[in-house]
Every structure is written in structure tokens, then in C-alpha cells.
Amino acid sequence: MVTNLSSEKKSLWNFLLLYIFLTIIILTLASFSYYRFEKELMLNSHLPKLHTYAKYVITRIRQMHKSLLEDNYYPRYSNFNSAIYDADYEKIFSLLKNESIDFKHMLYKKGKYIYFIKEPELYYLGAKYVIIEMKDDEEWLFSVYRNITLFGLLFLLFMAGLGYYLVKLFLKPMKDSIMLLNNFIKDTTHELNTPVSTILTNVETLKDSSIDQKSKRKIERIDIAARTISTIYEDLSYLLLRDKIPSTIEKIDMNELLQQRIDYFKTLADSKKIKIIFQPAQQSYIHADRKKMARLIDNLLSNAIKYNKIGGTIFITTTPNSFTIEDTGIGIPPDKLHHIFERYSRLQSSEGGFGLGLNIVDMIAKEFHLALDIQSKPDQFTRITVRWQK
């Protein structure tokens, strides 16, 4: 697709992250509320039993307080522990496993134990508080975890389905607009092909005819404009059809292909008085798709001409497994060097084009596992080397 979907993807990811965050918050709050509710329910279910245990202890310490016999001993029970504290929260006697008592709550759970605080009617043995400690079997807790897991999964499935529906609903207008724009670009691109081809054919015919110098310059300007449109057309066609047309791998003579593309851009280079110096190696071959390699070369040559100085030079060299295109143009600032292969990235807004060329170069290079090496110095040169395995 020609239209950049980065903004659409960014909006989608922002929505999904917010949706997932809210889903987790809702699930966490619901689980915590359910846990607290079940915990309170469990504590209240044990309350009558705890009252009974406290009554046992109070009855016994009342007897001890009244009799004051030497053989009095503090009561011990197998199913719970107890302790007595005075009005200043000081321990009088304790059999508790955990003696860190929270006197602010009458009934609470701490660790694996349930605690109940009861105040006797009178301070028997100086005790204002009777503490009951009973071990929690935690059967209710396993049930809570099981229910949270089960209903949590059902809730997540529901929210996932709802999220999928909302994503489709929210993105439909955007996708419709993108599809409309892409269809327009496809139709426009298709309609450009015939008139551009006709213009180029007639320009070549006129070049061969006997015309005066003034008319010849006008024809050359038409030729340059038509070739520029043709290059844009080829770029758009590549972006639109690259996923639909399979690559045809063949052995390509890079010296021959580069010379063909140099001849194609000669008129454009001459218009800026740019000299192209081609120094081919004895042999330079690659196994790739010819049309795509021509597209890669065209975009590199087009940029070398576009961003070159008037009267500049372009040096093109080949080796058995690489070719290099170097211009004497404006160069690339260091801060932009790592972004030049991004779509719609342009060095100068005053220059024409959509910023698609080097992005296409990068895509073709990745398809055929080509290494791109770029070196540049502002106001001096830009050198791009394309390498492949022998």
C-alpha cells in the first residue's frame, strides 16, 4: 500500500494498550473485591464459634479470679489458642502463635490464623481483653482462587471479543478512507502509463528529426519532465504490485544494466550539466529480478542527479560483487543519515518527489539480501555501495 499506515498502527496500539490496561484494572479490582467479600463472609461464619471459645476462656478466668487457688492454671484447648491482655494492651498471659495483636479490629485474619478480641464484663485477673486465635483451614481461599481464575478467564474472553469488535468498528472509517485513496492512486497510476509512454515515444521521434536548436531544447525539457513522471509511475507501480508479482530470478550483467540506466538518465543529467563517469569491472553479475534491480539503480541515479550540484559529477564503479554510485552533491547531514531509507523522508523539501525512492531501494535490497553501505559528507559527496554475495 502506498499510504503510510504508521499513524493507523500507532492509534491502534494506543487504543489496545489503553483497553488492555483498563481490562487489567477492572479484573484486578473485581478480584480484590470478591476476595474481600469472601473473606468477610468466612470470618462472619466463624463468629458464633469464636464467641463460644471466648466464653469458655472468660468462664475459666472468672473461676480462677474468684477461687485464687494455688493449683489454678490457665486453660488450654486443642482447637484454639488464647491470651489475656490488660487495659494498656500489655500481655498478662498468652498461648498465641503470633503475639502481634491488632486491637483496632475485633475480628480479623492474619497469616494462617483468625483472631477474635472479646472484652469480659469485669476485669478478671486484670484482663480487659481476651484474644482467641484459631487456625484457618483456608478451604474458602482455594475456592476463591478457583472462581477468580475461572471467571477471570471468561471475562478476558469476553473483553477480547468486545475489543476485537471495537477495533473493527473504530478502524472501519479509516480503512475505508485508505482504500478509497489507494484505489484513486492505483487508477491514477494506471492512467499515467499510456500518456507518459506516448510522450516519451514521440520525444524520441522528434529528437531524430531535423529541428532548430531552440525547439530541441524545448523537446529536451519535455523529455526530462516525462522521464520524471515515468520514474514516479514506476515507483508507485512497484509499491502497489510488489506483493502480487513474483520475482523472476535471472543472471544479470550489472555492467550492462547500469549502462542502460545511465543512458536513460543522460538527458536529465545533461540538464544540470552533470558528468557521469562509469568505470565497470571486467565482470559483475548478480542473480536477481532485472526489473527490480533496474528500479533500485534508477532511484539511486535519480537521487544522485537530483541532489547534485550544477556542473557536478557522478562516479559509478562496479566490482564482481558490488557497485558504487557517488555524487559530488549537497551530502547528507549526520543526523539524517540513519533516516534516509524511511518512507517519505526527503533531504530538502524544495526538491520534488514523495520521498519513496530510497525506501524502495531498501525494500529491494532486503528482498535480495543486498548490503547497503552509505557514506556522506555535507557539501562534499554521498557514496552508496550495494554489495551481494558471489
Secondary structure, DSSP 8 states (H G I E B T S, - for coil): --S--HHHHHHHHHHHHHHHHHHHHHHHHHHHHHHHHHHHHHHHHHHHHHHHHHHHHHHHHHHHHHH--TT------SS-EEEEE-TTS-EEEE--S-----TT-SEEEETTEEEEEE--SS-GGG-SEEEEEEE---HHHHHHHHHHHHHHHHHHHHHHHHHHHHHHHHHHHHHHHHHHHHHHHHHHHHHHHHHHHHHHHHHHHHHHS---HHHHHHHHHHHHHHHHHHHHHHHHHHHHHTTTS---EEEEEHHHHHHHHHHHTHHHHHHTT-EEEEE--S--EEEEEHHHHHHHHHHHHHHHHHTS-TT-EEEEEEETTEEEEEE-SS---GGGGGGTTSTT--S-TTS-S-S-HHHHHHHHHHHTT-EEEEEEETTTEEEEEEE---
